[in-house]
Amino acid sequence: MVRDIGLKVATPDAECNDRKCPFHGDTVVRGRVLTGRVASAKMANTLVVERELLMHIPKYERFARRRSRITAHCPPCLGVQVGDVVRIAECRPLAKTVHHVVVEKVRPSVG
């Protein structure tokens, strides 16, 4: 049974029995929804999502490129790999550094 999470995202076709999955478990998403590229998938069911940001520096009237790395829980039903562009949503703290959960794979990795 797939649950409605309150966001306009595609629901996964695969089933999983992960308690922290927003579609098949009991995790409620709330707050911000962000998009980024998966930089690392070395942890168990956890990804590092990297976001590119442009920061304006008024003194030099230029933009500097910055990046933000966010750890997010990845349910096994989504099948996300390194290099994919994913959408993550804020949720309750799931671990010491994990406060987001992957809700959708926007674009698969190139190559």
Buried (B, 14 or more C-beta within 10 A) or exposed (E): EEBEBEEEBEEBEEEBEBEBBBBBBEBEBEEEBBEBBBBEBEEEBBBBBBBEEEEEEEEEEEEEEEEEEBBBBBBBBBEBEEBBBBBBBBBEEBEEEBBBBBBBBEEEEEE
